[in-house]
Amino acid sequence: MRIIPAIDIIDGKCVRLRKGDYSTKKIYNEHPLEVAKQFEAHGIQFLHLVDLDGAKSKHIVNHKVLEQIASQTSLQIDFGGGLKTDDDLRIAFDSGATQITGGSIAVKDRETFIAWIESYGSDKIILGADVLDEKVAVSGWQEESTEELIPFIKSYLLKGIEYVICTDISKDGMLQGPSFDLYKKIISESQQNIKLIASGGISTFEELPKLAEIGCEGTIIGKAIYENRISLKQLEKFILNNKC
């Protein structure tokens, strides 16, 4: 299982929110590159970089932060937040993203998102399924859609999607543990090979082997790192112990 730390960006700074609420913003570092370099120094190879300004304004905003991290580390970066047009996507990849995550666009503009999968390939495009009470949320979690989670994911598996990041919004930033039962359900009901990436609520190191056992391909860890609930040393050891 891949370990994927998260860096969320507002005004070019590394922040965390609770349940996606922008009013709960807490700044952890004013220099995201410093944070990314710390991750890299502990053997981490992957990064989930979220443009929260972009998610709110519905177009890419913090691509300079992406470019800085991509050019000065060897991290493979999954970038998301506000990607709505072909131009947004081009800017993200030109700025150094290895993959991009599409959430709201996958709900609101299926035609464009499917075209991205066909043009760039399923190794480059991740489906972002952010969920509240098994309904998919959009627009930086500011609104709920009518999309039911499992049928939504299944519909995109049929279109070639492999990677799915599922964030349980009720858990995000709460440090109360991830939604194990939800992830089990997604994997068991998908009926196809799905590379499911767990996100939201990770609070202790002991939860990681459980997510791996369920069959998650990766897990995104944010606040637990910043609040020193999980140390980078622990993650480094986990990565070394799980190398094939």
C-alpha positions in Angstrom: 0.0 0.0 0.0 1.4 3.4 -1.0 1.8 6.1 1.6 0.7 9.4 0.2 1.1 12.5 2.5 -1.2 15.4 1.7 -0.3 19.1 1.4 -3.4 21.4 1.1 -2.7 24.9 -0.2 -4.4 28.2 0.5 -2.6 31.4 -0.4 0.5 29.4 -1.2 0.7 28.0 2.4 0.3 24.5 3.8 -3.0 24.3 5.7 -5.5 21.8 7.0 -9.3 22.1 7.3 -11.9 20.2 9.3 -14.6 18.5 7.2 -13.7 20.8 4.3 -14.8 23.9 6.2 -12.6 26.9 5.1 -13.4 28.8 8.3 -11.5 26.1 10.2 -8.2 26.8 8.3 -5.0 26.1 10.3 -1.7 27.1 8.8 1.1 24.5 9.4 3.8 25.9 7.2 4.1 28.9 5.0 6.6 27.1 2.7 5.0 23.9 1.2 8.3 23.0 -0.5 10.0 22.6 3.0 7.2 20.2 3.9 7.6 18.2 0.7 11.4 18.0 1.2 10.9 16.6 4.7 8.6 13.9 3.2 11.1 13.0 0.5 13.9 12.8 3.1 12.0 10.0 4.9 11.7 7.8 1.8 8.3 9.0 0.7 7.8 8.9 -3.0 4.2 10.2 -3.5 2.4 13.4 -2.7 -1.3 14.5 -2.8 -1.3 18.2 -3.5 -4.6 20.0 -3.2 -5.3 23.5 -4.5 -8.0 24.6 -2.1 -8.1 28.1 -3.6 -8.6 26.4 -6.9 -11.4 24.2 -5.6 -13.2 27.3 -4.3 -12.7 29.5 -7.4 -13.3 26.6 -9.9 -10.0 27.0 -11.8 -6.4 26.2 -11.1 -4.7 28.8 -8.8 -1.7 27.4 -7.0 0.1 25.8 -9.9 3.3 27.7 -9.0 3.5 25.7 -5.8 3.1 22.5 -7.8 5.9 23.6 -10.2 8.2 24.5 -7.3 7.7 21.1 -5.5 7.9 19.1 -8.8 11.1 20.8 -9.9 12.9 20.6 -6.6 11.9 17.1 -5.4 11.5 13.7 -7.0 8.1 13.2 -5.5 5.4 11.9 -7.8 2.6 14.4 -7.4 -1.2 13.8 -7.7 -2.7 17.3 -8.1 -6.3 18.3 -7.6 -8.6 21.2 -6.8 -10.4 23.4 -9.4 -9.5 21.5 -12.5 -12.4 22.2 -14.8 -11.1 22.8 -18.3 -8.6 21.3 -20.7 -6.4 24.4 -20.1 -6.4 23.7 -16.3 -5.3 20.2 -17.0 -2.6 21.3 -19.4 -1.2 23.8 -16.8 -1.2 21.1 -14.1 0.7 18.6 -16.2 3.1 21.3 -17.6 3.7 22.3 -13.9 4.9 18.8 -13.0 1.9 16.8 -11.9 2.3 13.0 -12.4 -1.4 12.5 -12.0 -4.5 14.7 -11.5 -7.6 14.2 -9.5 -11.0 15.2 -10.9 -13.9 15.4 -8.5 -16.5 18.0 -9.2 -16.0 17.8 -13.0 -16.6 14.0 -12.9 -20.1 14.8 -11.6 -20.9 18.0 -13.4 -19.2 17.5 -16.8 -18.9 13.8 -17.5 -18.2 14.3 -21.1 -15.0 16.3 -20.5 -13.8 14.0 -17.7 -14.3 10.9 -19.9 -12.4 12.7 -22.7 -9.5 13.3 -20.2 -9.4 9.6 -19.4 -9.3 8.7 -23.1 -6.7 11.3 -23.9 -4.3 11.0 -21.0 -4.9 7.4 -19.9 -6.1 5.8 -16.7 -2.7 6.0 -15.2 -2.8 9.8 -15.3 -6.4 10.5 -14.3 -7.8 9.8 -10.8 -11.5 9.9 -9.9 -12.1 11.9 -6.8 -15.1 10.6 -5.0 -15.6 12.8 -1.9 -18.6 11.5 0.0 -21.0 12.5 2.8 -23.6 9.9 3.8 -22.7 7.9 0.6 -23.6 10.9 -1.6 -20.9 12.5 -3.7 -20.0 16.1 -2.8 -18.7 18.8 -5.2 -17.3 22.3 -5.4 -14.7 21.9 -2.6 -17.3 20.0 -0.6 -19.5 23.1 -0.5 -22.5 21.3 -2.1 -23.9 17.8 -2.2 -24.9 16.1 -5.5 -27.5 13.5 -6.1 -24.9 11.0 -7.1 -24.8 7.8 -5.0 -21.2 6.7 -4.3 -21.1 3.1 -5.5 -23.0 3.5 -8.8 -20.9 6.7 -9.4 -17.6 4.8 -9.0 -18.9 1.8 -11.0 -19.9 4.0 -13.9 -16.4 5.3 -14.2 -14.7 1.9 -13.8 -16.7 1.0 -17.0 -15.1 4.1 -18.7 -11.6 2.9 -17.8 -10.9 4.6 -14.5 -8.5 2.6 -12.2 -7.5 5.0 -9.4 -10.2 6.3 -7.1 -9.6 8.5 -4.1 -12.5 8.3 -1.7 -12.6 10.9 1.1 -15.3 10.5 3.8 -15.9 14.2 4.5 -17.3 13.5 8.0 -14.0 12.0 8.9 -11.6 14.5 7.2 -9.4 16.4 9.6 -11.1 14.9 12.6 -8.5 12.4 13.7 -11.1 9.8 14.6 -10.1 7.0 12.3 -10.9 6.2 8.6 -14.1 4.7 7.2 -13.0 1.0 7.1 -16.5 -0.3 6.4 -17.1 2.1 3.6 -13.8 1.1 1.9 -14.6 -2.6 2.3 -18.0 -2.0 0.7 -16.5 -0.1 -2.3 -13.9 -2.8 -2.9 -16.4 -5.7 -2.5 -19.1 -4.1 -4.7 -16.9 -2.6 -7.4 -16.6 -6.1 -9.0 -13.6 -4.9 -11.0 -10.0 -4.2 -10.3 -10.1 -0.9 -8.4 -7.0 0.9 -7.1 -8.8 2.5 -4.1 -7.0 5.3 -2.2 -8.3 5.9 1.3 -8.5 9.5 2.5 -9.9 11.2 5.6 -9.7 10.5 9.3 -6.3 8.7 9.5 -5.3 9.2 13.1 -2.9 6.4 14.2 -0.1 4.4 12.7 -2.0 1.1 13.6 -4.8 2.0 11.1 -2.4 1.7 8.1 -2.0 -2.1 8.2 -5.8 -2.4 8.5 -6.3 -0.4 5.4 -3.7 -2.5 3.6 -5.5 -5.6 4.7 -8.8 -4.4 3.3 -7.1 -4.0 0.0 -6.6 -0.2 -0.3 -3.9 0.6 -3.0 -2.9 3.7 -1.1 -3.7 6.0 1.8 -3.6 9.7 2.0 -2.4 11.1 5.4 -2.7 14.7 6.3 -3.5 16.1 9.8 -2.1 13.0 11.6 1.4 13.9 10.3 1.0 17.7 11.1 -0.3 17.0 14.6 2.5 14.5 15.3 0.1 11.6 15.7 2.0 9.6 13.1 5.8 10.4 12.7 7.7 10.5 9.4 10.0 7.9 11.0 7.1 5.5 11.4 6.1 6.0 7.8 9.7 5.5 6.6 9.8 2.2 8.5 6.4 1.1 7.0 7.6 1.9 3.5 10.8 -0.1 4.0 9.0 -3.1 5.5 6.5 -3.2 2.7 8.9 -2.9 -0.2 8.8 -5.9 -2.5 
